[in-house]
């Protein structure tokens, strides 16, 4: 992660649009409801109203979901952990450390039957505060609240 990206994340508590939209393929996913809305305006197969309504519902759900994925959650630490200590504690949870540096940790969680895993990014802001973000590894619309589960796992590990 570049220093400018880290500064943006610390200030706004979310990923910048450039990173999020261009590296995760969301602009392609957003075109699907737009196609439904377009087909509805042309009254395709005499289902115009249904297609427009379905397109708008999908568009709203996708935008809300993407905004949820951009957000970082704050966690106040009980102890003063270094970035290396946080990395070692979370690796004991069988998470794979993919990148580390300048107060930033990136992990990949294991895949399950319903998920290809998650990419967890941790940004250390100060000695007692970190920011946590979880993104699906791949383009999953439904993650079954894995981001909340990952946050609780990190909180539990760091409070012990």
VOLO-127380 format. One record per residue: z, y, x negated of N, C-alpha, C in turn; residue in one letter. Coordinates in steps of 0.02 Angstrom, whole numbers, padded with zeros to 5 digits, always signed. Each point is the difference from the previous one (the first is absolute). Layout:
<pts>
ZYXZYXZYXA/...
</pts>
This chain:
<pts>
+00000-00058-00042+00000+00058+00042+00000+00062-00045X/-00044+00046+00016-00004+00062-00038+00060+00045+00014X/+00014+00045-00046+00057+00045+00008-00009+00045+00061X/-00061+00022+00013-00012+00043+00058+00013-00038+00065X/-00019-00064+00001+00013-00041+00059+00075-00009+00010X/+00036-00013-00055+00073-00008+00004+00032+00064+00026X/-00021+00057-00026+00029+00064+00023-00013+00011+00075X/-00060-00018+00023-00017+00006+00071+00045-00045+00042X/+00009-00062-00023+00042-00049+00036+00072+00025+00005X/+00026+00025-00055+00070+00023-00001+00008+00061+00046X/-00050+00043+00002+00005+00061+00041-00011-00015+00074X/-00052-00040+00017-00019-00009+00070+00024-00066+00031X/+00026-00046-00041+00023-00066+00022-00055-00042+00032X/-00061+00007-00024-00055-00042+00023-00056+00001-00052X/-00044-00050+00004-00057-00003-00046-00048+00057+00015X/-00034+00027-00050-00053+00048+00014-00058-00034+00034X/-00037+00037+00040-00055-00030+00038-00053-00031-00045X/-00016+00032-00055-00052-00027-00044+00014-00070-00022X/+00061-00012-00023+00019-00067-00022-00002-00048+00058X/+00033+00019+00054+00011-00046+00055-00065-00020+00034X/-00042+00048+00016-00061-00015+00037-00054-00032-00041X/-00008+00021-00062-00056-00027-00039+00016-00065-00035X/+00063-00014-00014+00016-00062-00035+00020-00057+00046X/+00013+00014+00062+00020-00054+00045-00052-00015+00053X/-00056+00035+00001-00054-00016+00046+00012+00022+00072X/+00045+00047+00011+00016+00021+00068-00057+00037+00033X/-00042+00034-00038-00054+00037+00031-00050-00048+00034X/-00006-00061-00025-00043-00050+00032+00031-00024+00065X/+00065-00012-00001+00035-00024+00060-00002+00053+00055X/+00005+00063-00018-00002+00054+00050-00068+00007+00034X/-00052-00026-00030-00066+00005+00031-00007-00047+00060X/+00039-00053+00003-00006-00048+00055+00016+00031+00068X/+00057+00036+00009+00011+00032+00065-00051+00054+00015X/-00025+00034-00052-00050+00051+00011-00065-00030+00028X/-00016-00060-00023-00059-00035+00026+00011-00017+00074X/+00060-00023+00017+00016-00015+00070-00006+00062+00044X/+00025+00056-00025-00004+00063+00038-00073+00021+00008X/-00040-00007-00053-00071+00016+00005-00036-00045+00051X/+00014-00065-00003-00031-00045+00048+00021+00017+00072X/+00062+00023+00007+00023+00020+00067-00037+00062+00025X/-00015+00047-00045-00036+00060+00022-00072-00016+00019X/-00028-00053-00028-00068-00020+00018+00000-00046+00061X/+00060-00015+00026+00008-00043+00059-00030-00069-00013X/+00013-00028-00058-00025-00065-00021+00024-00054+00048X/-00047-00038+00028+00015-00055+00046+00041+00023+00060X/-00007+00062+00020+00036+00029+00057+00076-00003-00006X/+00025-00005-00062+00072-00002-00014+00022+00063-00037X/-00029+00056+00015+00014+00061-00037+00073+00020-00001X/+00031+00003+00059+00070+00023+00003+00047-00048-00037X/-00012-00065+00007+00042-00049-00034-00007+00006-00076X/-00061+00007-00024-00012+00005-00072+00031+00064-00029X/-00007+00056+00036+00030+00063-00024+00076-00006-00002X/+00030-00026+00053+00072-00008+00001+00024-00047-00055X/-00033-00057-00008+00018-00048-00052-00008+00031-00069X/-00053+00037-00011-00011+00033-00064+00054+00050-00016X/+00020+00041+00050+00053+00049-00013+00068-00034-00012X/+00014-00053+00037+00064-00036-00011+00001-00029-00071X/-00054-00034-00021-00003-00027-00068+00005+00055-00052X/-00033+00056+00012+00002+00056-00047+00071+00026-00009X/+00036+00010+00055+00069+00024-00003+00044-00050-00036X/-00006-00064+00017+00041-00052-00032-00014-00002-00075X/-00063+00003-00019-00017-00003-00072+00026+00061-00038X/-00007+00059+00029+00024+00060-00034+00076-00002-00008X/+00035-00020+00053+00073-00005-00005+00021-00052-00052X/-00036-00055-00001+00017-00053-00049-00014+00023-00071X/-00055+00034-00011-00016+00025-00067+00051+00053-00023X/+00022+00041+00045+00051+00050-00018+00066-00034-00017X/+00017-00054+00035+00061-00037-00016-00005-00030-00070X/-00059-00024-00018-00009-00031-00066+00001+00052-00056X/-00017+00062+00014+00000+00052-00051+00071+00023-00018X/+00046-00007+00046+00067+00028-00008+00043-00038-00050X/+00042+00037-00035+00051-00028-00045+00068+00007+00034X/+00043-00049-00010+00069+00004+00025+00046+00014-00058X/+00049+00042+00013+00050+00016-00052+00056-00052+00002X/+00026-00015-00058+00059-00043-00006+00046+00031-00051X/+00062+00012+00021+00050+00027-00045+00036-00058-00034X/+00000+00001-00065+00030-00055-00039+00076+00010-00006X/+00035-00056+00004+00073+00000-00009+00017+00005-00074X/-00038-00036-00041+00011-00001-00072-00058+00037-00034X/+00011+00018-00063-00052+00033-00039-00041-00053-00036X/-00056-00021+00031-00044-00050-00030-00057+00034-00037X/-00019-00029-00056-00060+00023-00034-00060-00034+00034X/-00059+00025-00015-00060-00031+00029-00007-00072-00023X/+00016-00014-00062-00003-00069-00026+00048-00046+00037X/+00060+00024+00014+00050-00041+00035-00023-00015+00071X/-00028+00049+00033-00026-00011+00068-00056-00052-00002X/-00044+00006-00049-00054-00049-00008+00025-00071-00010X/+00050-00008-00043+00027-00067-00014+00035-00029+00061X/+00037+00042+00038+00034-00024+00060-00050-00023+00052X/-00054+00037+00009-00049-00019+00051-00044-00059-00022X/-00008-00009-00065-00038-00058-00024+00039-00065+00013X/+00066+00004+00004+00039-00059+00018-00014-00022+00071X/-00026+00045+00041-00019-00015+00069-00069-00031+00004X/-00029-00018-00057-00067-00030-00006-00056+00048+00019X/+00012+00064-00010-00052+00049+00007-00033+00008-00068X/-00065+00011+00000-00038+00005-00062-00008+00073-00019X/+00026+00019-00058-00005+00068-00025-00071+00010-00027X/-00037+00046+00031-00070+00010-00022-00008+00063-00043X/+00043+00050+00010-00007+00061-00039+00068+00033-00006X/+00013+00030-00058+00063+00033-00011-00011+00058-00049X/+00031+00056+00015-00005+00056-00046+00016+00066+00033X/+00031+00045-00037+00016+00067+00022+00039+00002+00066X/+00048-00045+00007+00042-00002+00060-00033-00031+00060X/-00054-00038-00011-00037-00031+00055-00004-00075-00011X/+00013-00038+00052-00007-00073-00001-00047-00020+00056X/-00044-00048-00015-00043-00028+00052+00007-00076-00002X/+00015-00028+00059+00010-00071+00007-00048-00028+00051X/-00014-00065-00006-00035-00037+00052+00046-00054+00025X/+00008-00003+00066+00041-00053+00029-00045-00061+00009X/+00030-00056+00010-00038-00061+00009-00035-00002+00067X/-00054-00038+00004-00035-00007+00064+00034-00053+00043X/-00008+00007+00065+00028-00047+00047-00056-00025+00045X/+00019-00038+00050-00050-00027+00046-00036+00056+00039X/+00036+00054+00016-00028+00054+00040-00018+00062-00041X/+00013+00000-00065-00010+00061-00040-00027-00017-00069X/-00041+00044-00027-00025-00008-00068+00048+00031-00051X/+00057+00020+00024+00050+00032-00043-00001+00075+00009X/+00046+00032-00034+00007+00072+00004+00002+00031-00069X/-00024+00061-00006+00007+00038-00062+00057+00050+00011X/+00053-00008-00038+00059+00043+00006+00001+00049-00059X/+00001+00064+00016+00003+00052-00051+00068+00034+00003X/+00033+00004-00057+00066+00033-00004-00006+00057-00050X/+00019+00060+00023-00001+00059-00042+00072+00024-00009X/+00023+00004-00061+00067+00025-00013-00003+00075-00005X/+00035+00034+00046-00001+00072+00004+00056+00030-00042X/+00060-00026+00007+00058+00022-00038+00043-00060-00015X/+00057+00011-00032+00041-00058-00019+00030-00036+00060X/+00003+00033+00058+00029-00033+00059-00048-00004+00059X/-00065+00014-00010-00047-00003+00056-00067-00030-00022X/-00025-00046+00042-00067-00029-00011-00040+00006+00065X/-00066-00002-00007-00045-00001+00057-00035-00067+00002X/-00008-00029+00060-00029-00067+00007-00058+00004+00049X/-00056-00031-00019-00058-00006+00044-00025-00071-00003X/-00019-00026+00058-00028-00068+00004-00068+00004+00033X/-00051-00027-00034-00067-00004+00027-00021-00073+00005X/-00037-00018+00052-00024-00069+00003-00051-00012-00056X/+00001-00059-00028-00048-00019-00051-00062-00025+00037X/-00048+00043+00008-00058-00014+00042+00004+00046+00061X/-00042-00010+00047-00003+00044+00058+00029-00036+00061X/+00065+00001+00007+00033-00032+00057+00023+00053+00048X/-00022-00004+00063+00022+00048+00050+00071-00014+00022X/+00016-00064+00008+00068-00019+00020+00034-00033-00059X/+00054+00029-00022+00037-00028-00058+00067-00028+00022X/+00012-00002+00065+00061-00029+00027+00062+00032-00032X/-00003+00065-00009+00056+00041-00025+00024-00022-00069X/-00046-00023-00042+00018-00020-00068+00025+00059-00041X/-00025+00061+00014+00024+00058-00038+00074+00012+00012X/+00024-00010+00062+00071+00008+00015+00040-00055-00034X/-00026-00061+00001+00034-00056-00032+00004+00011-00076X/-00054+00023-00031+00002+00013-00072+00050+00055-00017X/+00004+00052+00040+00048+00053-00011+00071-00027+00003X/+00014-00042+00050+00067-00029+00006+00016-00047-00058X/-00049-00037-00024+00010-00044-00058+00018+00042-00062X/-00038+00053-00012+00014+00043-00057+00069+00032+00006X/+00016+00024+00059+00065+00031+00011+00057-00050-00012X/-00008-00061+00024+00051-00051-00009+00009-00017-00074X/-00055-00009-00035+00004-00018-00072+00032+00056-00040X/-00017+00062+00014+00026+00056-00040+00070+00021+00019X/+00025-00023+00057+00069+00016+00019+00049-00053-00023X/-00023-00055-00026+00046-00053-00023+00031+00018-00066X/
</pts>
